[in-house]
Amino acid sequence: MGERRGLDLQASSLMIVLCLVWGLQQIVLKLAATDISPLMQIALRCGLATLLVVPLLYRQRVQQLFNYRYVVPGIWLAFLFSAEFYLVAEALRYTSAAHTVVLLYTAPIFVALGLHWKVKAEKLNNLQWFGICFAFLGIAYTFLVRDQAQSQLNHILWGDFLALMAGMMWALTTISLKFSKLSEAPPTQTLFYQLLGGFIFLLPLAFWTGQADVRWSQLAFLSLTFHAVVMSFLSLLLWFWLLRTYLANGLGVFSFLTPMFGMLFGVWLLDEEIETSFLVGSCMVLAGIMIVSLHRYLRIYLDRISARIGAFH
C-alpha cells in the first residue's frame, strides 16, 4: 500500500459529495415513509446491498469470510449495526429527520470517550475534554430548552432520545470493530457482515412490529434504489477508497458537514421547522465534535497565536 496523501482538491470535492449523500439518508427514509416504513426500507436496502457486495468479495478473493475468528465478531457487529438502524427508524416515527441526523452524528463524541478508557494512545487532552463538555451542553440544551407545545414535546423528545441512542450504538460499533479481528480484514468483508446481519435481524423485526406493509410506488422504488445502490454500496466504496488513499485526519475535517446538510435537506425537502433552541444546541454539538476531531490542528493554531502574542509583548 502506498503512502497516504494529504487532502487535495479531488479528495475535498469527493468528501463534500459524500457528506451530501449521507445527509440525505434520513431525509429520504422519512420522505418515503408513507409508502414504506423506515424500518422496512432499511431491512430491504441491507438485503439488496448485500447482493451488490458479494461480487466484490469474490473479486478481492476474500478467503476468511466464514472463518470462525471473523464470523463471531462479524455477528456482534451486525447486531450493533442493526440496533443502530432500528433506533434510527424508530426515531423517525417520532421526531424530524433533521433532529435525527444531528443527534445520530454525535457518535464521534462517544467514540472518543470509549477509546479514552480503552487505549492509552487515545487519551483525551484538555482541549478535547472541553469539546466533549461543550457538545454535551449542546445536547442538554436541545433536550431542555424547547419551543414546542407540551402536547408535542414528549413525542418529539422520545424520538430525539432514540436518535441519540442510535449515535451511541454507532460509536459502540466503531469501537468494537477497532478491537476485533475484523480490524485486519478487508473493509468489504466487514460491510458484508453488517449488511447481511441488518437484513436478517431487521426484516423479521419489521413484520413483528407491523411495519412490513409496502405500497410499491415510484417513491418507494427510488428510495430503495438510493439507499441500496448509492448509500450502502457506492458511497461506502468511495469512502473506503478515500481512506486507503488519503490521511484519515484530513478526511475527518468534513464530518460535521453531514448533519448540516441533513438539517438543510429536512427544511427544503420535508418542510421541517428547525426550532431556534434546537439550532443553537446543534451548533454547540457540532462545534464540540469539531474540537474533538480537529484538536491537533487547533492546538497548532493556538500555539502559533500564543507565540505571536508572546513575541508582541
N, C-alpha and C positions, 0 to 999 in steps of 0.2 A: 504494500500500500504506500502511495506517495505521501509526501509531507502535505498536511492540510494547509490551505491558503487562508489569508486574511480576507475580509469582506471586499468585494468589488461590485461594480455596477450590476453585473449579471446576478450575483447572489442576492443583492439588496432588492432587485426587481422581482426575483422569484419568491423571496420571502414575503414581500407585500402581497403578491398574488395568493400565496398560501394562506396568509392571515385573512384575506378577503373570503376565501373559500371556507376556512374554518369558522369565520364569523357568521357565515350563512347557515351553519349546520342546524342550530336550534331554531332559527327563523323558518327554515323550510319544513322542519318537523312540525312546528305549530301551524304553518300555513296549510299543510295538507291534513291536519288533524280531523277535519270534518269528514273526510273520506276514509282515512286510515289512521288509527291511533298511533301516537308516537312510539309506543312500545312495540306494536306490530311492525311499524316501519323499521325500527332498529333491528328487530329479530330477522326480518326478511333481508335487509341490507347486509347483515352479517353472513347469511347463507349465500347470497349472490356473490359477495366479495370473496368468500372462501373459494368459490369455483374459479375466480379470476387469479387467485394467488397460487393455486395448485400447479399450473404450468410453469410458473416461476421457480417453484421448489424443484421441479424436475429439471429445468434448465440449469439451475445452480447446483444440481446433483447433491442435494442435502441428504446425507447418509443417516443422520441420527434422529430422524423425525419421530420414530416410535420407540426410541431408546428410553428405558425406564428413567434414567437420570434427567432426561429432558421432559418427558411426559408428565411426571409428577409435579414439578414446578409449573409446567405449562397449564395443567388443570387448575392450579391455585390462581395463576394469573388470569385465566379465563373466567374464573368465578369472580375475581375482583373487578375485571373489565365489565362483566355482566351486571354486577351490583352497581357500578358507577352509572351505567346507562339505564338501568331500571330506575334509579333515583332521578336521573335527568328526565326520563319520560314522565314520571310521576310529578316532578316539579312543574313541567309544562302544563299539567292539568290544572294547576292552582295559581301559578304566577305567570308573569310575562316572559317571553323569550329573552328580552333584554336583561331582566333580572337574572335569569338562569345562566346566561353566558358569562356575566360578570362574576357571579358567585362561584361558578364552576372553575373559572380561571384563577381562583385563589390557591389552586393546587401547589404552585411553586413555594408558597409560604410554608405549607405543611411538609413539603419535601425537605426544605432547608432545616426545619425543626427536627424532622426524623433523622436526617443524616448527621445533625449536630450531636445527637446522643449515641449514634452508632459508629461513626467514622471519625477518627482523631483528626485527619487532614481536613475534614469538613466542619470543624468547629466555627461557630459564628463569631465574628468580631463585633465591636461596639456599633459600628455603622450598620451592620446587618440587623443587630438587635433593635436598633432604632427603627429601621424599615419595617421589621415584623410588628413592633408595637404600634407603629403608625397605621399599618394595614389592618390590624385588629381593632384599632379605634375606628377606622372607616367601616369595618364590618358591623361593629356595635352601633355606629351611627345609623347605618342603613336599616337596622332592626328596631332601634329605639325611637328614632325620630321619623314619623311617617305623616303624610298629608292625607291619606285615605280616611273615609268614614269608618267607624268602628265595625259596621256590618261587613265591610270588605276586608278589613285589616287582618283578622285571624286567618282567613282563607289564603291571602297573599303571603303572610308570614310563614305559614306552613310550607308553601311552595318554595319560598326563599330558603328555608331551613333544609329542605330536601336537596336543593341545588348546592348548598354549602357542603352537605354530607357527600354529594357526588364528587366535589372537589377533593375532599379528604380521601375518598376511595381511589381517585386518580393518583393522588400522592402516594398512597399505600401500594398501588400497582407499580409505580416508578421505583419506589424503594425496594420492593420485593424482587423486581427484575434485577436491580443492581447487585443484590446479594444471592442470586440464584445461579445455577449452572447455565441458564439461558442467556446470561450476560456475555457468554462466549460464543453463542450460536448466531447464525445469520439473522438479521432483523426480520426477514420474510418468514422464518420459522416461528418466531415469537408472534408475528402478526397472524399466521395461520392458526395457532393455538387460540388466540384471543377471538378471532372471528368465528371459528368453528364452535368454540365454547359459548360465545354470545348467542349463536343460533340455537344450540342445544338447550341452553338454560332459559333463554328469553321467549322462545316460541311457545313452549308449554305454559309459561307464566302468562302470556298474552291470552291464551284460551282459558286458563284457570281464573283470571281476573275479569273475564268478559270483555276483553279489548281486542278480540281477534276478528271482528266483523270488518269487511273491506268493501268499499264501493269503488270498483275499478274505473275511476275517472281518469281523464288526461292528467290532472294534477297529481293523482296518486302514482301514476306511472313515471311522471317527471321527477317526483320526489325520490322514488326508489332508484331511478337511474342516477340522479345526482349523488345520493348517499352511497350507493354501491360502487359506481364506477369512478366518480370524481372524488368523493370524500374519502371512502375507505380503501380505495385502490391507488388511483393516480396521485393524489396529494401525498399519501404516505410514502409511495415510492420516490417521489420527488424530495420529500423530507429526508429519507434515508440517504439519497444521493448527495444532498447538501451536507449532511453530517459527515459523510465519508470524504468530501472534497474541501470543506471549509471548517474553520475553527468554530467549535460549538458556542463558545462565549460570544462571539460576534453575531451568530445567528440568534442567540437568545435576546439580543437587543430588541428584536422585533416582537417579542411575545406579547407585550402589552397592547399591540395593535388589534389583536383578535377580539377581545371584549369591547374595544372601542368601536370596531366595525359592527360587532353584534348589536350594540345599542343603536347605532345609526340605521342599520337594516331593520331593526324592530320598529323604529319610528316610521321609517319610509314604507316598508312593505306590509306591516301589520297595523299601522296607525296606533301603535302603543304610546302611552304617555310616560315620560320619564319624570318622576317627581323630583322637585328640587332637592329634597333631603336625600333621595337615593343617588342623584347625580353627584352631590357633594361627597357622600360616603364612598361612591365608586372611584372618584378621583383620588381619594385618600388611599383606597386599597391599591389602585394601580400605581400610585407613587411609591407606596411601600414595597410592592413587588419589584419595581424598577430599582429601588435602592438595594434590595437583597440580591437581585440578579446582576446588577452592574456595579457592585461595591468596589471592585478593583479599579474600574475607570474613574469612579467618583473619588476614590482615595487619591489617585494620581492627580486629579484635578484640584482637590482640596489642598494637597501638599504643595502644588505649584502656587496656588493663591496665598498659602501661608508663607511660602518662601518670598514671594513678591512683597507681601506686607512687611516681613522682616527686613528685607533689603531697603524698603522705603523708610523704615524707622531708623 
